[in-house]
Amino acid sequence: MSATTSATAWPELPYVAWRDTIATLHRWLQIVGKIRLARAPMTDGWWQVPFYVTSSGLTTSPIPAEGRTFELRFDFIRHALHLVVSDGTRARLTLAPRSVADFYEELMGRLADAGLATPIWTKPVELLEPDPEPFERDQRHASYDADAVNRWWRILGQVDQVMKEVAAGFVGRVSPVHFYWGTFDLALARYSGRRLPPRPGVNVIERYAFDLEQVECGFWPGDARLETPAFYSFAVPPAPERARHVQPPAARFSDQLGEYILPYDDVRRSVDPRRTLLSFFASTYQADATGPGWDHERLDWRPANSAVQPS
């Protein structure tokens, strides 16, 4: 991959430069995600709620609606949110600097006009803030850096491809590549097949997200705890012994976050970002998938000349 191609496919994305946009966009995505949550049947692992990467942004995929279906599609090239209904109804919202309250009001109005009114719980979830403002009252978050959002989506597109390559090397249960609007990350989970006993004191999200032994890997753009975009990997339950060394050398285990971390910039600046990221996902999987439920002879598929699994 040439330096020019790599810079285009894996662009710079410093967290501090667009953190205000992240705060606004995160809430917009949660509004859309909660619409899907309100209508889709419950699935183990919360697989009914995430978004999926597309060639122009993110989509909910079809949402059931009393005999019809509809999608909400974010377009991060033309910067719009599209409502697409199976009866031919269409609507478009512009993505530009605007408050969360304004976005919420317009979207709910467009849904109502299409006969798709969908009440949601309007409190944001899974944020670091202790008591976030409800969507309909949030006038404070109103930033939208279109260039930064486009660069972030382009990174998601690259990571989505790498994660699908990782999933192709696993025979056991594996999730689709999901964008979780609660935690604002792109994620892939591989499962041993062993169910875990309920953990006391966990919230309802974790109760159904982590009821199976798994190794999850992903990407997120950073937050107040780690102000840089990064890739991560963690196990549920945690591995009995922490591996001292994973690949590439820039990767480390964060005691604060409880997961392996690889800064995005180390991948972006590498000679082959795809191969660098594959090595991180493969080596952290090998480090974390060490519990009694992991039958590697049964779960790990090693096709000839594959770069997905380590030798």
C-alpha positions as a Markdown table, in Angstrom:
| # | Residue | x | y | z |
|---|---|---|---|---|
| 1 | Met | 0.0 | 0.0 | 0.0 |
| 2 | Ser | 1.5 | 3.4 | -1.0 |
| 3 | Ala | 1.8 | 6.2 | 1.6 |
| 4 | Thr | -0.8 | 8.2 | -0.2 |
| 5 | Thr | -3.3 | 5.3 | -0.3 |
| 6 | Ser | -2.7 | 4.5 | 3.4 |
| 7 | Ala | -3.2 | 8.1 | 4.4 |
| 8 | Thr | -6.5 | 8.2 | 2.5 |
| 9 | Ala | -7.8 | 4.9 | 3.8 |
| 10 | Trp | -6.4 | 5.3 | 7.4 |
| 11 | Pro | -6.5 | 9.1 | 7.9 |
| 12 | Glu | -5.5 | 11.1 | 11.0 |
| 13 | Leu | -8.2 | 11.5 | 13.6 |
| 14 | Pro | -7.0 | 13.2 | 16.8 |
| 15 | Tyr | -9.6 | 12.9 | 19.5 |
| 16 | Val | -9.3 | 16.3 | 20.9 |
| 17 | Ala | -9.9 | 18.0 | 17.6 |
| 18 | Trp | -13.4 | 16.6 | 17.2 |
| 19 | Arg | -14.5 | 15.6 | 20.7 |
| 20 | Asp | -17.3 | 18.1 | 20.7 |
| 21 | Thr | -18.6 | 16.6 | 17.4 |
| 22 | Ile | -18.3 | 13.1 | 19.0 |
| 23 | Ala | -20.5 | 14.3 | 21.9 |
| 24 | Thr | -23.2 | 15.5 | 19.5 |
| 25 | Leu | -23.0 | 12.7 | 17.0 |
| 26 | His | -23.0 | 10.1 | 19.8 |
| 27 | Arg | -26.4 | 11.4 | 21.0 |
| 28 | Trp | -27.8 | 11.6 | 17.5 |
| 29 | Leu | -26.8 | 7.9 | 17.0 |
| 30 | Gln | -28.4 | 7.0 | 20.3 |
| 31 | Ile | -31.7 | 8.6 | 19.2 |
| 32 | Val | -31.7 | 6.5 | 16.1 |
| 33 | Gly | -30.5 | 3.4 | 17.9 |
| 34 | Lys | -33.3 | 3.7 | 20.5 |
| 35 | Ile | -35.8 | 3.8 | 17.7 |
| 36 | Arg | -34.5 | 0.5 | 16.5 |
| 37 | Leu | -34.4 | -0.9 | 20.1 |
| 38 | Ala | -38.1 | 0.1 | 20.6 |
| 39 | Arg | -39.3 | -1.9 | 17.6 |
| 40 | Ala | -36.9 | -4.8 | 17.1 |
| 41 | Pro | -37.5 | -8.2 | 19.0 |
| 42 | Met | -34.9 | -8.9 | 21.7 |
| 43 | Thr | -31.9 | -11.0 | 20.6 |
| 44 | Asp | -29.3 | -12.6 | 22.8 |
| 45 | Gly | -26.2 | -10.3 | 23.1 |
| 46 | Trp | -28.3 | -7.2 | 22.1 |
| 47 | Trp | -27.7 | -8.0 | 18.4 |
| 48 | Gln | -31.0 | -6.4 | 17.6 |
| 49 | Val | -29.8 | -2.9 | 18.4 |
| 50 | Pro | -26.4 | -2.1 | 16.6 |
| 51 | Phe | -25.8 | -0.4 | 13.3 |
| 52 | Tyr | -23.8 | -1.7 | 10.3 |
| 53 | Val | -21.1 | 0.0 | 8.2 |
| 54 | Thr | -22.1 | 0.8 | 4.6 |
| 55 | Ser | -20.4 | 2.3 | 1.6 |
| 56 | Ser | -21.6 | 5.7 | 2.7 |
| 57 | Gly | -22.1 | 5.6 | 6.4 |
| 58 | Leu | -24.1 | 3.5 | 8.9 |
| 59 | Thr | -27.5 | 1.9 | 8.7 |
| 60 | Thr | -30.0 | 0.4 | 11.2 |
| 61 | Ser | -30.9 | -2.4 | 8.6 |
| 62 | Pro | -34.7 | -2.9 | 8.1 |
| 63 | Ile | -36.8 | -2.2 | 11.2 |
| 64 | Pro | -40.2 | -3.9 | 11.6 |
| 65 | Ala | -43.2 | -1.6 | 11.6 |
| 66 | Glu | -46.7 | -3.3 | 11.6 |
| 67 | Gly | -46.5 | -4.8 | 8.1 |
| 68 | Arg | -43.9 | -2.4 | 6.8 |
| 69 | Thr | -40.2 | -2.0 | 7.3 |
| 70 | Phe | -38.0 | 1.1 | 7.4 |
| 71 | Glu | -34.4 | 1.9 | 7.6 |
| 72 | Leu | -32.5 | 4.9 | 9.0 |
| 73 | Arg | -29.3 | 5.4 | 7.0 |
| 74 | Phe | -26.6 | 7.8 | 7.9 |
| 75 | Asp | -24.7 | 9.2 | 4.9 |
| 76 | Phe | -21.4 | 10.6 | 5.9 |
| 77 | Ile | -20.4 | 11.6 | 2.4 |
| 78 | Arg | -23.3 | 13.9 | 1.7 |
| 79 | His | -24.0 | 14.3 | 5.5 |
| 80 | Ala | -27.6 | 13.4 | 5.7 |
| 81 | Leu | -29.8 | 10.9 | 7.6 |
| 82 | His | -32.3 | 9.1 | 5.3 |
| 83 | Leu | -35.6 | 7.6 | 6.3 |
| 84 | Val | -36.4 | 4.8 | 3.8 |
| 85 | Val | -39.7 | 3.0 | 4.1 |
| 86 | Ser | -40.8 | -0.1 | 2.3 |
| 87 | Asp | -44.0 | 1.6 | 1.0 |
| 88 | Gly | -41.9 | 4.1 | -0.9 |
| 89 | Thr | -41.9 | 6.9 | 1.6 |
| 90 | Arg | -38.7 | 8.9 | 1.9 |
| 91 | Ala | -37.4 | 11.7 | 4.1 |
| 92 | Arg | -34.0 | 13.4 | 4.6 |
| 93 | Leu | -32.5 | 15.2 | 7.6 |
| 94 | Thr | -29.4 | 17.3 | 7.1 |
| 95 | Leu | -26.4 | 16.6 | 9.3 |
| 96 | Ala | -24.9 | 19.9 | 10.2 |
| 97 | Pro | -24.1 | 21.9 | 13.3 |
| 98 | Arg | -27.5 | 21.7 | 15.2 |
| 99 | Ser | -28.5 | 20.9 | 18.7 |
| 100 | Val | -29.5 | 17.4 | 19.8 |
| 101 | Ala | -32.9 | 18.8 | 20.7 |
| 102 | Asp | -33.4 | 20.1 | 17.2 |
| 103 | Phe | -32.3 | 16.8 | 15.6 |
| 104 | Tyr | -34.6 | 14.8 | 18.0 |
| 105 | Glu | -37.6 | 17.0 | 17.2 |
| 106 | Glu | -37.2 | 16.9 | 13.4 |
| 107 | Leu | -36.6 | 13.1 | 13.3 |
| 108 | Met | -39.5 | 12.3 | 15.5 |
| 109 | Gly | -41.7 | 14.6 | 13.4 |
| 110 | Arg | -40.5 | 12.8 | 10.2 |
| 111 | Leu | -41.3 | 9.5 | 11.7 |
| 112 | Ala | -44.8 | 10.6 | 12.8 |
| 113 | Asp | -45.5 | 12.1 | 9.3 |
| 114 | Ala | -44.7 | 8.6 | 7.8 |
| 115 | Gly | -47.0 | 6.9 | 10.3 |
| 116 | Leu | -44.0 | 5.5 | 12.2 |
| 117 | Ala | -44.2 | 7.4 | 15.5 |
| 118 | Thr | -41.9 | 5.6 | 17.9 |
| 119 | Pro | -41.7 | 6.7 | 21.6 |
| 120 | Ile | -38.3 | 6.2 | 23.1 |
| 121 | Trp | -36.7 | 6.7 | 26.5 |
| 122 | Thr | -34.9 | 10.0 | 25.9 |
| 123 | Lys | -32.1 | 9.7 | 28.4 |
| 124 | Pro | -28.7 | 9.0 | 26.8 |
| 125 | Val | -27.0 | 5.8 | 28.0 |
| 126 | Glu | -23.5 | 4.5 | 28.6 |
| 127 | Leu | -21.9 | 7.9 | 28.8 |
| 128 | Leu | -19.2 | 9.0 | 31.2 |
| 129 | Glu | -21.4 | 11.9 | 32.3 |
| 130 | Pro | -23.3 | 11.1 | 35.5 |
| 131 | Asp | -26.6 | 12.7 | 34.6 |
| 132 | Pro | -26.8 | 13.6 | 30.9 |
| 133 | Glu | -29.6 | 15.9 | 29.6 |
| 134 | Pro | -32.5 | 14.2 | 27.9 |
| 135 | Phe | -32.4 | 14.5 | 24.1 |
| 136 | Glu | -35.4 | 16.8 | 23.8 |
| 137 | Arg | -33.8 | 19.4 | 26.2 |
| 138 | Asp | -30.2 | 19.2 | 25.0 |
| 139 | Gln | -29.3 | 22.5 | 23.4 |
| 140 | Arg | -25.7 | 22.3 | 24.6 |
| 141 | His | -24.4 | 19.7 | 22.2 |
| 142 | Ala | -24.6 | 21.2 | 18.7 |
| 143 | Ser | -21.2 | 20.5 | 16.9 |
| 144 | Tyr | -20.7 | 18.8 | 13.6 |
| 145 | Asp | -17.3 | 18.7 | 11.9 |
| 146 | Ala | -18.2 | 17.1 | 8.6 |
| 147 | Asp | -14.6 | 16.4 | 7.6 |
| 148 | Ala | -13.8 | 14.6 | 10.9 |
| 149 | Val | -17.0 | 12.6 | 10.7 |
| 150 | Asn | -16.1 | 11.5 | 7.1 |
| 151 | Arg | -12.6 | 10.5 | 8.2 |
| 152 | Trp | -14.0 | 8.5 | 11.2 |
| 153 | Trp | -16.4 | 6.7 | 8.9 |
| 154 | Arg | -13.6 | 5.9 | 6.4 |
| 155 | Ile | -11.7 | 4.3 | 9.3 |
| 156 | Leu | -14.7 | 2.3 | 10.2 |
| 157 | Gly | -14.9 | 1.0 | 6.7 |
| 158 | Gln | -11.3 | -0.3 | 6.8 |
| 159 | Val | -11.8 | -1.8 | 10.3 |
| 160 | Asp | -15.0 | -3.5 | 9.2 |
| 161 | Gln | -13.1 | -5.3 | 6.4 |
| 162 | Val | -10.4 | -6.4 | 8.8 |
| 163 | Met | -12.9 | -7.7 | 11.3 |
| 164 | Lys | -14.8 | -9.6 | 8.7 |
| 165 | Glu | -11.5 | -11.3 | 7.8 |
| 166 | Val | -11.0 | -12.2 | 11.5 |
| 167 | Ala | -14.5 | -13.6 | 11.7 |
| 168 | Ala | -13.8 | -15.7 | 8.6 |
| 169 | Gly | -11.1 | -17.5 | 10.5 |
| 170 | Phe | -13.4 | -18.7 | 13.3 |
| 171 | Val | -15.7 | -21.7 | 13.1 |
| 172 | Gly | -17.6 | -21.1 | 16.3 |
| 173 | Arg | -20.3 | -18.6 | 17.1 |
| 174 | Val | -19.2 | -15.1 | 16.0 |
| 175 | Ser | -21.1 | -11.9 | 15.9 |
| 176 | Pro | -21.6 | -9.7 | 12.9 |
| 177 | Val | -19.4 | -6.6 | 12.8 |
| 178 | His | -21.5 | -4.3 | 14.9 |
| 179 | Phe | -21.4 | -0.6 | 15.6 |
| 180 | Tyr | -22.7 | -0.1 | 19.1 |
| 181 | Trp | -24.3 | 3.3 | 19.5 |
| 182 | Gly | -24.2 | 3.1 | 23.3 |
| 183 | Thr | -20.5 | 2.8 | 23.6 |
| 184 | Phe | -19.7 | 4.4 | 20.2 |
| 185 | Asp | -17.5 | 1.5 | 19.0 |
| 186 | Leu | -17.2 | -1.0 | 16.2 |
| 187 | Ala | -17.0 | -4.5 | 17.7 |
| 188 | Leu | -16.7 | -8.2 | 16.9 |
| 189 | Ala | -17.1 | -11.0 | 19.4 |
| 190 | Arg | -16.0 | -14.6 | 19.2 |
| 191 | Tyr | -17.6 | -17.1 | 21.6 |
| 192 | Ser | -16.4 | -20.4 | 23.1 |
| 193 | Gly | -19.9 | -21.8 | 23.3 |
| 194 | Arg | -19.8 | -22.0 | 27.1 |
| 195 | Arg | -22.6 | -20.1 | 29.0 |
| 196 | Leu | -21.6 | -18.1 | 32.1 |
| 197 | Pro | -23.5 | -17.9 | 35.3 |
| 198 | Pro | -25.2 | -14.6 | 36.1 |
| 199 | Arg | -22.8 | -12.1 | 37.7 |
| 200 | Pro | -24.2 | -10.4 | 40.8 |
| 201 | Gly | -24.8 | -6.6 | 40.5 |
| 202 | Val | -24.4 | -6.2 | 36.8 |
| 203 | Asn | -26.7 | -3.9 | 34.9 |
| 204 | Val | -29.2 | -5.2 | 32.3 |
| 205 | Ile | -27.0 | -4.3 | 29.4 |
| 206 | Glu | -24.1 | -6.4 | 30.7 |
| 207 | Arg | -26.4 | -9.2 | 31.8 |
| 208 | Tyr | -27.4 | -10.0 | 28.3 |
| 209 | Ala | -24.2 | -8.8 | 26.5 |
| 210 | Phe | -21.8 | -11.0 | 28.6 |
| 211 | Asp | -23.7 | -14.1 | 29.4 |
| 212 | Leu | -21.5 | -16.2 | 27.2 |
| 213 | Glu | -17.7 | -16.7 | 27.3 |
| 214 | Gln | -16.2 | -14.5 | 24.7 |
| 215 | Val | -13.3 | -12.5 | 23.3 |
| 216 | Glu | -14.3 | -9.1 | 21.9 |
| 217 | Cys | -12.2 | -6.8 | 19.8 |
| 218 | Gly | -13.0 | -3.4 | 18.4 |
| 219 | Phe | -12.2 | 0.2 | 17.6 |
| 220 | Trp | -13.4 | 3.5 | 19.2 |
| 221 | Pro | -12.3 | 7.1 | 18.7 |
| 222 | Gly | -11.3 | 7.7 | 22.3 |
| 223 | Asp | -12.9 | 9.4 | 25.3 |
| 224 | Ala | -12.0 | 11.3 | 28.4 |
| 225 | Arg | -10.2 | 8.2 | 29.8 |
| 226 | Leu | -8.0 | 7.7 | 26.8 |
| 227 | Glu | -7.8 | 10.7 | 24.6 |
| 228 | Thr | -6.7 | 9.0 | 21.4 |
| 229 | Pro | -8.4 | 6.6 | 19.0 |
| 230 | Ala | -7.5 | 3.0 | 19.7 |
| 231 | Phe | -8.2 | -0.6 | 19.0 |
| 232 | Tyr | -9.1 | -2.9 | 22.0 |
| 233 | Ser | -9.5 | -6.5 | 22.9 |
| 234 | Phe | -10.9 | -8.1 | 26.1 |
| 235 | Ala | -12.2 | -11.4 | 27.4 |
| 236 | Val | -15.3 | -12.3 | 29.4 |
| 237 | Pro | -14.4 | -13.7 | 31.9 |
| 238 | Pro | -10.9 | -12.3 | 32.0 |
| 239 | Ala | -8.0 | -14.6 | 31.2 |
| 240 | Pro | -6.6 | -16.3 | 34.3 |
| 241 | Glu | -3.1 | -15.0 | 33.5 |
| 242 | Arg | -2.3 | -11.8 | 31.6 |
| 243 | Ala | 0.0 | -12.2 | 28.7 |
| 244 | Arg | 3.0 | -9.9 | 28.9 |
| 245 | His | 3.6 | -9.5 | 25.2 |
| 246 | Val | 1.1 | -9.2 | 22.4 |
| 247 | Gln | 1.6 | -8.0 | 18.9 |
| 248 | Pro | 2.5 | -5.4 | 17.6 |
| 249 | Pro | 5.0 | -4.0 | 20.1 |
| 250 | Ala | 3.0 | -0.9 | 20.6 |
| 251 | Ala | 0.1 | -2.9 | 22.1 |
| 252 | Arg | -0.3 | -3.0 | 25.9 |
| 253 | Phe | -2.7 | -4.0 | 28.6 |
| 254 | Ser | -4.5 | -1.1 | 30.3 |
| 255 | Asp | -5.3 | -1.8 | 33.9 |
| 256 | Gln | -7.6 | 1.2 | 34.0 |
| 257 | Leu | -9.7 | -0.1 | 31.1 |
| 258 | Gly | -9.2 | -3.8 | 31.7 |
| 259 | Glu | -8.4 | -4.6 | 28.1 |
| 260 | Tyr | -5.6 | -4.6 | 25.6 |
| 261 | Ile | -5.1 | -1.4 | 23.8 |
| 262 | Leu | -3.3 | -0.5 | 20.5 |
| 263 | Pro | -3.3 | 3.2 | 19.5 |
| 264 | Tyr | -4.8 | 3.9 | 16.1 |
| 265 | Asp | -1.8 | 6.0 | 15.1 |
| 266 | Asp | 0.5 | 3.1 | 15.5 |
| 267 | Val | -1.6 | 1.1 | 13.0 |
| 268 | Arg | -2.1 | 4.1 | 10.6 |
| 269 | Arg | 1.7 | 4.7 | 10.5 |
| 270 | Ser | 2.7 | 1.1 | 10.0 |
| 271 | Val | 3.9 | -0.2 | 6.7 |
| 272 | Asp | 0.8 | -2.4 | 6.3 |
| 273 | Pro | -2.0 | -1.2 | 8.6 |
| 274 | Arg | -4.3 | -4.2 | 7.7 |
| 275 | Arg | -1.6 | -6.8 | 8.7 |
| 276 | Thr | -0.7 | -4.8 | 11.8 |
| 277 | Leu | -4.3 | -4.8 | 13.0 |
| 278 | Leu | -4.7 | -8.5 | 12.1 |
| 279 | Ser | -1.7 | -9.3 | 14.3 |
| 280 | Phe | -3.2 | -7.4 | 17.2 |
| 281 | Phe | -6.6 | -9.1 | 17.0 |
| 282 | Ala | -5.0 | -12.5 | 16.5 |
| 283 | Ser | -2.4 | -12.3 | 19.3 |
| 284 | Thr | -4.8 | -10.8 | 21.9 |
| 285 | Tyr | -7.3 | -13.5 | 21.0 |
| 286 | Gln | -4.7 | -16.2 | 21.7 |
| 287 | Ala | -3.8 | -14.4 | 25.0 |
| 288 | Asp | -7.4 | -14.1 | 26.1 |
| 289 | Ala | -9.1 | -17.3 | 24.8 |
| 290 | Thr | -7.4 | -19.5 | 27.5 |
| 291 | Gly | -10.3 | -20.5 | 29.7 |
| 292 | Pro | -11.7 | -24.0 | 30.0 |
| 293 | Gly | -14.4 | -23.4 | 27.3 |
| 294 | Trp | -12.0 | -22.6 | 24.5 |
| 295 | Asp | -11.6 | -25.7 | 22.3 |
| 296 | His | -9.2 | -24.3 | 19.7 |
| 297 | Glu | -9.2 | -27.5 | 17.6 |
| 298 | Arg | -12.9 | -27.1 | 17.2 |
| 299 | Leu | -13.2 | -23.3 | 17.0 |
| 300 | Asp | -10.2 | -22.0 | 15.1 |
| 301 | Trp | -10.2 | -22.5 | 11.3 |
| 302 | Arg | -6.7 | -22.2 | 9.7 |
| 303 | Pro | -7.0 | -22.1 | 6.0 |
| 304 | Ala | -3.8 | -22.5 | 4.0 |
| 305 | Asn | -1.7 | -19.2 | 3.8 |
| 306 | Ser | -4.2 | -17.3 | 6.0 |
| 307 | Ala | -3.0 | -14.2 | 7.8 |
| 308 | Val | -6.0 | -14.3 | 10.1 |
| 309 | Gln | -4.6 | -16.7 | 12.7 |
| 310 | Pro | -1.0 | -16.6 | 14.0 |
| 311 | Ser | 1.3 | -19.5 | 13.2 |
